[in-house]
Amino acid sequence: MSAGSGRPCSICGHPQRAEIERELLGGTSFRKVAARYETTPQSLIRHRNAHMSRSIVAAAQHEAREVEQAHDASLLDQVRDLSRRALEMMAEARSAGDLRTALSGVSAATKLLELQGKFLGQIAPTTVNVLVTQEFKVVQVALLSALEAHPQAKADVLAALARIQ
C-alpha cells in the first residue's frame, strides 16, 4: 500500500521490483530508474521512503563503502607487490654484476616506496619554493640585465622581487 493514500504501491507490485530496488540502492538516479522501468520518480521516492527498510538502505551504503575500501586496499596491495618485484629484480641484477640495471631497480623501488608512502599518508606532498631555485636566479639576472637601460623599471622590479622574497 502507498503511505496514506490507500492505493497500492506501484513499485511493490512491479514485476521488476527487485531490479528497481537494486538500482536505487546502487545509487542510480530516480529519473533513470523511472525511465528504464516505465514508472515515475515520485513513485520511486515514495516506495523508497515507505517500503524499503532503512536497514537495507544502510546495509547497502555500508557495502558500497566496503567495496571502495577494498578497491583502495587493492591499489595498495598492487603497489606493495610492484615494490617487492622491483627489489627482487634489483637483487638479481646486482648478483649478476649488472650494476646499471641494479641502479635502475633502485630508482624504480624508490619511486614505488614514495608512492606507497603518499598512499598511506606517511609522505606529505612536497612544495618547491621556486624563488630559491637556480633557474629562477638565472631568470632574475636576465631580467635585471635587460632593465639596465631603464633605471626606474629596474628599481620597480627590484622592489617587487624584494617583497616576494
RALIN-V559917 format. One record per pair of residues at least 6 apart in sequence whose C-alpha atoms are under 8 Angstrom apart, sorted by the first residue. I is the first residue (numbers start at 1). J is the second residue. D is the distance in Angstrom with one decimal. If there is no record, write none. Layout:
i=I j=J d=D
i=I j=J d=D
This chain:
i=1 j=7 d=5.7
i=1 j=8 d=3.9
i=1 j=9 d=4.9
i=2 j=8 d=5.2
i=2 j=9 d=4.6
i=2 j=46 d=7.6
i=2 j=47 d=7.6
i=2 j=50 d=7.5
i=3 j=46 d=7.6
i=3 j=50 d=6.3
i=9 j=43 d=7.7
i=9 j=47 d=6.9
i=10 j=43 d=7.0
i=11 j=17 d=6.0
i=11 j=43 d=7.0
i=11 j=44 d=6.9
i=11 j=47 d=6.4
i=12 j=47 d=7.4
i=12 j=51 d=8.0
i=16 j=37 d=7.8
i=20 j=33 d=6.8
i=20 j=37 d=7.5
i=23 j=33 d=7.1
i=24 j=30 d=7.2
i=24 j=33 d=7.5
i=25 j=57 d=6.4
i=25 j=60 d=6.1
i=25 j=61 d=7.6
i=26 j=60 d=7.5
i=30 j=41 d=5.1
i=30 j=44 d=6.6
i=30 j=45 d=7.4
i=31 j=40 d=7.4
i=31 j=41 d=5.5
i=33 j=41 d=7.7
i=34 j=40 d=5.0
i=34 j=41 d=5.5
i=34 j=44 d=7.2
i=76 j=116 d=6.9
i=76 j=119 d=7.3
i=79 j=112 d=6.5
i=79 j=115 d=7.6
i=79 j=116 d=6.4
i=80 j=112 d=7.9
i=80 j=116 d=7.3
i=82 j=112 d=7.3
i=83 j=109 d=5.6
i=83 j=112 d=5.8
i=83 j=113 d=6.8
i=86 j=105 d=5.8
i=86 j=106 d=7.8
i=86 j=108 d=6.6
i=86 j=109 d=5.6
i=87 j=105 d=6.7
i=87 j=106 d=7.4
i=87 j=109 d=6.3
i=89 j=102 d=7.6
i=89 j=105 d=6.7
i=90 j=101 d=7.0
i=90 j=102 d=4.6
i=90 j=103 d=7.4
i=90 j=104 d=7.7
i=90 j=105 d=4.7
i=90 j=106 d=6.6
i=91 j=102 d=6.9
i=92 j=102 d=7.9
i=93 j=99 d=6.7
i=93 j=101 d=6.0
i=93 j=102 d=5.1
i=94 j=101 d=7.8
i=94 j=102 d=5.3
i=114 j=123 d=7.3
i=117 j=123 d=5.1
i=118 j=124 d=6.4
i=118 j=125 d=7.5
i=130 j=136 d=6.4
i=131 j=137 d=7.5
i=131 j=165 d=7.0
i=144 j=154 d=6.4
i=144 j=157 d=7.9
i=147 j=153 d=6.6
i=147 j=154 d=5.1
i=148 j=154 d=6.7
